[in-house]
Amino acid sequence: MDGSLTRRAAGAALALLAGTAALTGCSDDDSPASTVSKAASAVESAASRATDAWASATAEAGRKFDEIKNGTDAKDDVAVAAPSAGSDGRVTAEVTVANDADSAKSFAVQVDFKDKDGNFQDAVVVTVSDVPAGKEKTATARSNRKLDADVRAEVSRAVRY
């Protein structure tokens, strides 16, 4: 090998070693290992925030349902329309309840908002009061916070009392 070719081969080998060192865990903030670690932390943080949001929203809904005495399951008597985003970024969905009892009743309805992948985003409890016997009545479920416009609304539970 001539000197020029030897120097180029040595330079290429040195570059390869430097690249390998960067991939195998150098503590440089811009290393692939650091980038992966930062990404994992971001995912973990987002998951934690989602879990906290779910826990907070469902705990509040649970407290409201706990206040109801002598209620009966009414989930089959409730329908929720496709949600729409308001100008303030909060999402609303129309909730319709049907009272098949022989006297006026009130309803508590928990509406869960989920993203397109089915991930929980928010939960609200809507009270529909004094629905006449054999009649329907509507109310509006409004998210507690700003949500992406691409969410769906589901009735997770409902009680007639």
C-alpha positions in Angstrom: 0.0 0.0 0.0 1.2 3.5 -0.8 1.3 6.1 2.0 -1.7 8.0 0.7 -3.9 4.9 0.7 -2.6 3.9 4.2 -3.5 7.3 5.6 -7.0 7.2 4.0 -7.6 3.7 5.4 -6.4 4.7 8.9 -8.6 7.8 8.7 -11.7 5.7 7.8 -10.9 3.3 10.6 -10.6 6.2 13.1 -13.9 7.6 11.9 -15.6 4.2 12.2 -14.2 3.8 15.8 -15.4 7.3 16.7 -18.9 6.5 15.3 -19.0 3.2 17.2 -18.0 5.0 20.4 -20.9 7.4 20.0 -23.4 4.6 19.5 -22.2 2.6 22.5 -23.1 5.0 25.3 -21.0 8.1 25.5 -22.4 10.6 27.9 -22.6 13.3 25.2 -26.0 15.0 25.3 -26.4 14.5 21.5 -25.5 10.8 21.5 -28.1 8.3 20.2 -28.2 6.7 23.7 -29.0 10.1 25.2 -31.6 10.8 22.5 -33.3 7.4 23.2 -33.2 8.1 26.9 -34.8 11.6 26.5 -37.5 10.1 24.2 -38.2 7.3 26.8 -38.5 10.0 29.5 -40.9 12.0 27.4 -43.1 9.0 26.7 -43.0 8.1 30.4 -43.9 11.6 31.3 -46.8 11.8 28.8 -48.1 8.4 30.1 -47.9 9.6 33.6 -49.9 12.8 32.7 -52.5 10.7 30.9 -52.8 8.4 33.9 -53.1 11.4 36.3 -55.8 13.0 34.0 -57.7 9.7 34.0 -57.4 9.2 37.7 -58.5 12.8 38.5 -61.4 12.8 36.0 -62.7 9.4 37.0 -62.3 10.2 40.7 -64.4 13.3 40.4 -67.0 11.3 38.4 -67.0 8.6 41.1 -67.7 11.2 43.8 -70.7 12.5 41.9 -72.1 9.0 41.4 -71.4 8.1 45.1 -73.8 11.0 46.1 -76.7 9.3 44.3 -78.9 7.1 46.5 -81.3 4.4 45.2 -80.2 4.8 41.5 -80.6 2.2 38.9 -78.3 1.4 35.9 -79.6 3.4 32.9 -76.7 3.1 30.4 -79.0 1.5 27.8 -81.3 4.5 28.1 -78.7 7.0 27.1 -77.2 8.1 23.7 -74.4 10.5 23.0 -73.9 12.4 19.8 -70.6 12.9 18.0 -68.6 15.6 19.7 -67.7 19.0 18.3 -65.0 21.4 19.2 -65.9 24.9 20.4 -63.9 28.1 19.8 -62.3 27.7 23.2 -60.9 24.3 22.3 -63.2 22.4 24.7 -65.3 19.7 23.2 -69.1 19.2 23.6 -71.4 16.3 22.9 -75.2 16.2 23.2 -76.5 13.6 25.6 -80.0 12.3 25.2 -81.7 10.3 28.0 -85.0 8.4 27.7 -87.1 7.9 30.8 -89.0 4.6 30.5 -90.1 4.8 34.2 -93.7 5.7 35.2 -92.7 8.9 36.9 -90.3 11.8 36.4 -86.7 10.8 37.0 -83.2 12.4 36.9 -80.1 10.9 35.3 -76.4 11.2 36.0 -74.4 10.3 32.9 -70.6 9.9 32.7 -69.2 10.7 29.3 -65.6 9.8 28.5 -63.8 11.6 25.7 -61.2 9.4 23.9 -58.8 10.1 21.1 -58.9 8.3 17.7 -56.8 5.5 19.2 -59.2 5.0 22.1 -56.9 6.6 24.7 -58.7 8.4 27.5 -58.6 12.2 27.3 -61.3 13.5 29.8 -64.4 12.5 31.6 -67.4 14.6 32.7 -70.7 13.9 34.5 -73.8 15.4 33.1 -77.0 15.6 35.2 -80.3 15.6 33.3 -83.0 16.5 35.8 -86.7 15.9 35.9 -87.2 13.9 32.8 -91.0 13.3 32.5 -92.2 9.7 32.4 -92.0 8.2 28.9 -90.1 11.2 27.5 -86.6 12.1 26.4 -84.5 15.1 27.4 -81.1 16.3 26.3 -78.1 18.0 27.9 -74.6 18.9 26.9 -71.4 17.2 28.0 -68.5 19.7 27.9 -64.9 18.6 28.4 -63.1 20.0 31.4 -60.1 21.1 29.3 -59.0 21.7 25.8 -59.0 18.6 23.6 -58.0 17.8 20.1 -61.0 18.1 17.8 -60.5 14.5 16.7 -62.1 12.8 19.8 -65.1 10.6 20.3 -67.6 10.6 23.2 -68.7 7.4 25.0 -71.2 6.8 27.8 -69.2 4.9 30.4 -72.0 4.7 32.9 -75.4 6.2 33.7 -77.8 6.1 36.6 -81.5 6.9 36.8 -82.7 8.1 40.2 
